[in-house]
Amino acid sequence: MCFFCHEKEETNNHLFLHCRVTAHLWFKFQSLIQDPWVVPEHTADLLSCWMKRGGSKT
């Protein structure tokens, strides 16, 4: 079970993207940077998106 919400299985995707606790943190982050985006289904999609926006592989 997820360490934060104790509601779902703790997978990569749930823990970093879809848990209600981390979803709240993402919402706060989006508010700070004023750049709303749709949370992707998979963490790999999120990392890929960041790389396309100028992220570094290192």
C-alpha positions as CSV (number, residue, x, y, z in Angstrom):
1,M,0.0,0.0,0.0
2,C,1.1,3.6,-0.6
3,F,3.1,5.1,2.2
4,F,1.3,8.4,1.9
5,C,-2.4,7.7,1.3
6,H,-2.7,4.0,2.3
7,E,-5.4,3.7,-0.4
8,K,-3.7,2.2,-3.5
9,E,-0.7,-0.1,-4.4
10,E,2.6,1.8,-4.2
11,T,3.8,1.9,-7.8
12,N,6.1,4.4,-9.4
13,N,3.2,6.1,-11.2
14,H,0.9,6.2,-8.2
15,L,3.6,7.4,-5.8
16,F,5.0,10.2,-8.0
17,L,1.9,11.3,-10.0
18,H,-1.5,10.0,-8.8
19,C,-1.5,9.7,-5.0
20,R,-3.8,12.3,-3.5
21,V,-0.9,13.5,-1.3
22,T,1.6,14.0,-4.2
23,A,-1.2,15.3,-6.5
24,H,-1.7,18.1,-3.9
25,L,2.1,18.9,-4.1
26,W,2.0,19.0,-7.9
27,F,-0.9,21.4,-7.7
28,K,1.1,23.7,-5.3
29,F,4.1,23.5,-7.7
30,Q,2.0,24.4,-10.7
31,S,0.5,27.3,-8.8
32,L,4.0,28.6,-8.0
33,I,5.4,28.4,-11.5
34,Q,2.0,29.5,-13.0
35,D,2.3,26.9,-15.8
36,P,-0.6,24.5,-15.6
37,W,-0.3,21.1,-17.2
38,V,-2.1,17.8,-17.3
39,V,-0.5,15.2,-15.1
40,P,0.6,12.3,-17.4
41,E,-0.3,8.7,-16.8
42,H,3.2,7.4,-16.4
43,T,6.4,8.8,-14.9
44,A,8.3,8.1,-18.1
45,D,5.9,10.4,-19.9
46,L,6.6,13.1,-17.4
47,L,10.4,12.8,-17.7
48,S,10.1,12.7,-21.5
49,C,8.1,16.0,-21.4
50,W,10.7,17.6,-19.2
51,M,13.5,16.5,-21.6
52,K,11.6,18.1,-24.5
53,R,11.4,21.4,-22.6
54,G,15.1,21.7,-22.3
55,G,16.0,19.3,-19.5
56,S,19.3,17.7,-19.2
57,K,20.0,13.9,-19.1
58,T,22.6,14.4,-16.4
